[in-house]
Amino acid sequence: MKTSKENKSLKFEEAIEQLETTVEQMENDQLPLDQLILRYEEGMKLVQFCQEKLSEAEQKIEILTQTQKSEAKLKSDAEELELQ
């Protein structure tokens, strides 16, 4: 698991891969309890990171969608004024 400083350069896809690896290790039933707890903590940090990245992407999409709708409305209004 990367440190929080390294997480800034971590990509969503890399985090998902790390999370999948962590889950596989936990499901292996070969880890002692203390290692399971560490993996769980790592997994929770990765889940939080992924949720934040998804939220950021959702916000960007919402902004782009609203911008596009506003531009379309302005274009429609301008065309309407030209017809008058």
C-alpha positions in Angstrom: 0.0 0.0 0.0 1.3 3.4 -0.9 1.7 6.2 1.6 -0.6 9.1 1.6 2.1 11.2 -0.2 2.4 8.5 -2.9 -1.4 8.2 -3.1 -1.5 11.7 -4.8 0.1 10.1 -7.8 -1.9 6.9 -7.6 -4.4 6.3 -10.4 -7.9 5.0 -9.9 -7.1 1.8 -11.9 -4.0 1.2 -9.9 -5.9 1.5 -6.6 -8.6 -0.9 -7.9 -5.8 -3.4 -8.8 -4.3 -3.0 -5.3 -7.7 -3.4 -3.7 -8.3 -6.6 -5.7 -4.9 -8.0 -4.6 -5.6 -7.1 -1.0 -9.0 -8.9 -1.1 -7.4 -11.9 -2.6 -4.8 -12.0 0.1 -7.5 -11.7 2.8 -9.6 -14.5 1.2 -6.6 -16.8 1.1 -7.1 -17.8 4.7 -3.3 -18.1 5.1 -2.7 -14.8 6.8 -2.5 -14.4 10.6 -4.9 -12.2 12.3 -2.6 -9.2 12.6 -1.8 -9.3 8.9 -5.6 -9.6 8.1 -6.2 -6.4 10.1 -3.4 -4.6 8.3 -4.8 -5.7 4.9 -8.3 -4.6 6.0 -6.9 -1.2 6.9 -5.1 -0.9 3.6 -8.3 -2.0 1.8 -10.4 0.6 3.6 -7.9 3.4 2.6 -8.1 2.2 -1.0 -11.9 2.1 -1.0 -11.9 5.7 0.4 -9.4 6.8 -2.3 -11.5 5.2 -5.0 -14.7 6.8 -3.7 -13.1 10.2 -3.7 -11.8 9.7 -7.3 -15.3 8.6 -8.4 -16.9 11.6 -6.7 -14.4 14.0 -8.4 -15.2 12.4 -11.8 -19.0 12.7 -11.1 -18.6 16.4 -10.2 -16.6 17.0 -13.4 -19.2 15.3 -15.5 -22.0 17.3 -13.9 -20.2 20.5 -14.6 -19.6 19.5 -18.2 -23.2 18.5 -18.6 -24.5 21.8 -17.1 -22.1 23.8 -19.3 -23.2 22.0 -22.4 -26.9 22.5 -21.5 -26.3 26.2 -20.9 -24.4 26.6 -24.2 -27.2 24.8 -26.0 -29.8 27.1 -24.4 -27.8 30.2 -25.3 -27.5 29.0 -28.9 -31.2 28.3 -29.0 -32.1 31.7 -27.6 -29.7 33.4 -30.1 -31.3 31.6 -33.0 -34.7 32.6 -31.7 -33.7 36.2 -31.6 -32.4 36.1 -35.2 -35.7 34.8 -36.4 -37.6 37.7 -34.9 
